[in-house]
Amino acid sequence: MRKIELEITGLSHTITQSQSYAVLLAEVDGLRKLPIVIGAFEAQAIAVAIEKLAINRPLSHDLIKNILDAFSIQLKEVLIDNLQDGIFYAKLICEQNGEVIDIDSRTSDALALAVRFQCPIYTYEFILDTAGTIISEEESGDDEDDADNDEEQTVTVGASDEFGNMTDDELQSALDEALASEDYEKAARIRDELARRD
């Protein structure tokens, strides 16, 4: 089967499920999007890596990367290879000393590792046909009354409008607190607001 390359374009918080997030994957050479529901921890792990936040202690996905690096195992790609009963399945395609190794993985964990290794993410046509959507530029930005918006609040990675009224000192203090409490998603948004002001 032909593999289709995807890229992470955003994270969403689902209003109907308070602890659930969705990672939005977009077809690299197409218009289709693939939303995948993930947990809060995995959403945070993805956001930390995308935003390149410096953290005091390694998260689990950082630890996995460090272990793979220590044993000279390269993560070559992530393949979302199946969808059954609404559950996505993924494989880590690794290489060690010229030998290719496939490792089963939860899709959310695979995506968190893909960001850290900066490796490509692929899926198959039947998965995009089954679970993908087509979102044009006009639909994604202007139609606030769309039924999907009732279900999901989309947060583009890096968005930080909620901190616009804070002073730089207040932002720095909030950033320190977010890092101390390991709320890396919030820390990423604060850092983006500080960067925007510079």
LINDA-V518045 format. One record per residue. N is the residue number from 1. RES is the residue in three letters. SS is DSSP state (@ for helix, = for strand, . for the rest). OMEGA is omega in radians with two decimals (999 if undefined). D_LAST is the distance of its C-alpha to the last C-alpha in Angstrom with 1 decimal. Layout:
{{N & RES & SS & OMEGA & D_LAST} {N & RES & SS & OMEGA & D_LAST}}
This chain:
{{1 & MET & . & 3.13 & 47.0} {2 & ARG & . & 3.11 & 44.1} {3 & LYS & = & 3.13 & 40.7} {4 & ILE & = & -3.10 & 37.8} {5 & GLU & = & 3.12 & 34.3} {6 & LEU & = & 3.01 & 31.7} {7 & GLU & = & 3.12 & 27.9} {8 & ILE & = & -3.13 & 26.0} {9 & THR & = & 3.12 & 24.0} {10 & GLY & = & 3.03 & 23.4} {11 & LEU & = & 3.13 & 24.7} {12 & SER & = & 3.01 & 26.6} {13 & HIS & = & -3.14 & 28.0} {14 & THR & = & -3.11 & 31.6} {15 & ILE & . & -3.07 & 32.6} {16 & THR & . & 3.11 & 36.3} {17 & GLN & . & -2.92 & 35.9} {18 & SER & . & -3.11 & 33.7} {19 & GLN & . & -3.08 & 33.3} {20 & SER & = & 3.07 & 32.9} {21 & TYR & = & 3.02 & 30.1} {22 & ALA & = & 3.00 & 30.3} {23 & VAL & = & -3.10 & 28.6} {24 & LEU & = & 3.11 & 28.6} {25 & LEU & = & -3.14 & 29.7} {26 & ALA & = & 3.06 & 29.9} {27 & GLU & = & -3.07 & 32.5} {28 & VAL & . & -3.12 & 31.0} {29 & ASP & . & -3.13 & 33.5} {30 & GLY & . & -3.06 & 34.3} {31 & LEU & . & -3.03 & 33.5} {32 & ARG & = & 3.09 & 34.7} {33 & LYS & = & 3.13 & 32.6} {34 & LEU & = & 3.09 & 33.9} {35 & PRO & = & 3.14 & 32.8} {36 & ILE & = & 3.14 & 33.9} {37 & VAL & = & 3.14 & 34.1} {38 & ILE & = & 3.12 & 33.0} {39 & GLY & = & -3.11 & 32.8} {40 & ALA & @ & -3.13 & 29.9} {41 & PHE & @ & -3.13 & 30.0} {42 & GLU & @ & 3.09 & 29.8} {43 & ALA & @ & 3.12 & 27.0} {44 & GLN & @ & -3.13 & 25.0} {45 & ALA & @ & 3.11 & 26.0} {46 & ILE & @ & -3.11 & 24.9} {47 & ALA & @ & 3.13 & 21.5} {48 & VAL & @ & -3.10 & 20.9} {49 & ALA & @ & 3.14 & 21.9} {50 & ILE & @ & -3.09 & 19.9} {51 & GLU & @ & 3.13 & 16.6} {52 & LYS & . & 3.13 & 17.7} {53 & LEU & . & 3.03 & 17.5} {54 & ALA & . & -3.11 & 19.0} {55 & ILE & . & -3.07 & 22.0} {56 & ASN & . & -3.10 & 24.6} {57 & ARG & . & -3.13 & 27.6} {58 & PRO & . & 2.98 & 28.3} {59 & LEU & . & -3.11 & 28.9} {60 & SER & @ & -3.11 & 32.2} {61 & HIS & @ & 3.04 & 30.8} {62 & ASP & @ & 3.11 & 29.1} {63 & LEU & @ & 3.11 & 32.6} {64 & ILE & @ & 3.11 & 34.3} {65 & LYS & @ & 3.14 & 32.2} {66 & ASN & @ & 3.12 & 32.9} {67 & ILE & @ & 3.13 & 36.6} {68 & LEU & @ & 3.11 & 36.7} {69 & ASP & @ & -3.11 & 35.0} {70 & ALA & @ & -3.13 & 37.5} {71 & PHE & . & 3.09 & 40.4} {72 & SER & . & 3.07 & 39.1} {73 & ILE & . & -3.14 & 38.9} {74 & GLN & = & 2.99 & 36.4} {75 & LEU & = & -3.05 & 35.3} {76 & LYS & = & 3.14 & 36.0} {77 & GLU & = & 2.99 & 35.4} {78 & VAL & = & -3.13 & 35.5} {79 & LEU & = & 3.01 & 38.2} {80 & ILE & = & -2.88 & 38.6} {81 & ASP & = & 3.14 & 42.3} {82 & ASN & = & 3.09 & 44.0} {83 & LEU & = & -3.13 & 43.9} {84 & GLN & = & 3.12 & 46.7} {85 & ASP & . & 3.10 & 47.1} {86 & GLY & . & -3.13 & 43.4} {87 & ILE & = & 3.10 & 42.3} {88 & PHE & = & 3.09 & 40.4} {89 & TYR & = & -3.08 & 41.5} {90 & ALA & = & 3.06 & 39.6} {91 & LYS & = & 2.97 & 40.4} {92 & LEU & = & 3.11 & 38.5} {93 & ILE & = & -3.04 & 39.8} {94 & CYS & = & 3.08 & 39.7} {95 & GLU & = & 3.07 & 41.3} {96 & GLN & = & -3.14 & 42.8} {97 & ASN & . & 3.09 & 44.9} {98 & GLY & . & 3.13 & 45.4} {99 & GLU & = & 3.14 & 46.6} {100 & VAL & = & -3.10 & 44.8} {101 & ILE & = & 3.04 & 44.6} {102 & ASP & = & -3.14 & 43.9} {103 & ILE & = & 3.08 & 42.7} {104 & ASP & = & -3.10 & 42.8} {105 & SER & = & 2.90 & 39.7} {106 & ARG & = & -3.09 & 38.4} {107 & THR & @ & -3.13 & 36.1} {108 & SER & @ & 3.11 & 33.2} {109 & ASP & @ & 3.12 & 33.5} {110 & ALA & @ & 3.14 & 33.9} {111 & LEU & @ & 3.10 & 30.7} {112 & ALA & @ & 3.10 & 28.8} {113 & LEU & @ & 3.13 & 30.4} {114 & ALA & @ & 3.13 & 29.7} {115 & VAL & @ & -3.12 & 26.0} {116 & ARG & @ & 3.14 & 26.4} {117 & PHE & @ & -3.09 & 28.8} {118 & GLN & . & 3.13 & 27.0} {119 & CYS & . & -3.13 & 30.4} {120 & PRO & = & 3.09 & 31.6} {121 & ILE & = & -3.11 & 32.8} {122 & TYR & = & 2.95 & 36.0} {123 & THR & = & 3.13 & 38.5} {124 & TYR & = & -3.11 & 41.7} {125 & GLU & @ & -3.06 & 42.7} {126 & PHE & @ & 3.11 & 44.8} {127 & ILE & @ & 3.08 & 41.9} {128 & LEU & @ & 3.10 & 39.7} {129 & ASP & @ & -3.07 & 42.9} {130 & THR & @ & -2.97 & 43.5} {131 & ALA & @ & -3.09 & 40.1} {132 & GLY & . & 3.05 & 37.7} {133 & THR & = & 3.06 & 36.7} {134 & ILE & = & -3.13 & 35.7} {135 & ILE & . & 3.10 & 32.7} {136 & SER & . & 3.14 & 32.1} {137 & GLU & @ & -3.11 & 28.8} {138 & GLU & @ & -3.10 & 30.4} {139 & GLU & @ & -3.02 & 31.7} {140 & SER & @ & -3.04 & 28.5} {141 & GLY & @ & -2.90 & 26.3} {142 & ASP & @ & -2.99 & 28.7} {143 & ASP & . & -3.10 & 31.6} {144 & GLU & . & -3.10 & 30.6} {145 & ASP & . & 3.13 & 34.4} {146 & ASP & . & -3.10 & 35.1} {147 & ALA & @ & -3.14 & 37.3} {148 & ASP & @ & -3.12 & 35.0} {149 & ASN & @ & 3.05 & 32.3} {150 & ASP & @ & -3.08 & 34.8} {151 & GLU & @ & -2.92 & 34.9} {152 & GLU & = & 3.05 & 31.4} {153 & GLN & = & -3.06 & 27.9} {154 & THR & = & 3.09 & 25.7} {155 & VAL & = & 3.10 & 22.2} {156 & THR & . & -3.12 & 20.4} {157 & VAL & . & 3.12 & 18.8} {158 & GLY & . & -3.12 & 15.2} {159 & ALA & . & -3.07 & 15.7} {160 & SER & . & -3.07 & 14.2} {161 & ASP & @ & -3.03 & 15.4} {162 & GLU & @ & -3.08 & 17.3} {163 & PHE & @ & -3.03 & 14.6} {164 & GLY & . & -3.08 & 13.3} {165 & ASN & . & -3.11 & 15.4} {166 & MET & . & 3.06 & 14.5} {167 & THR & . & 3.12 & 12.9} {168 & ASP & @ & 3.13 & 10.3} {169 & ASP & @ & 3.10 & 13.6} {170 & GLU & @ & 3.10 & 15.4} {171 & LEU & @ & -3.14 & 13.0} {172 & GLN & @ & 3.10 & 13.3} {173 & SER & @ & 3.12 & 17.0} {174 & ALA & @ & 3.10 & 17.3} {175 & LEU & @ & 3.12 & 15.8} {176 & ASP & @ & 3.13 & 18.3} {177 & GLU & @ & -3.13 & 21.0} {178 & ALA & @ & 3.11 & 20.4} {179 & LEU & @ & 3.14 & 20.6} {180 & ALA & @ & 3.14 & 23.7} {181 & SER & . & 3.11 & 25.4} {182 & GLU & . & 3.02 & 24.6} {183 & ASP & . & -2.98 & 23.1} {184 & TYR & @ & 3.10 & 20.9} {185 & GLU & @ & 3.09 & 20.5} {186 & LYS & @ & 3.13 & 18.9} {187 & ALA & @ & 3.13 & 16.8} {188 & ALA & @ & 3.14 & 15.5} {189 & ARG & @ & 3.12 & 14.6} {190 & ILE & @ & 3.14 & 12.8} {191 & ARG & @ & 3.11 & 10.8} {192 & ASP & @ & 3.11 & 9.9} {193 & GLU & @ & 3.09 & 8.9} {194 & LEU & @ & 3.12 & 6.6} {195 & ALA & @ & 3.14 & 5.2} {196 & ARG & @ & -3.13 & 5.5} {197 & ARG & @ & 3.11 & 3.8} {198 & ASP & . & 999 & 0.0}}
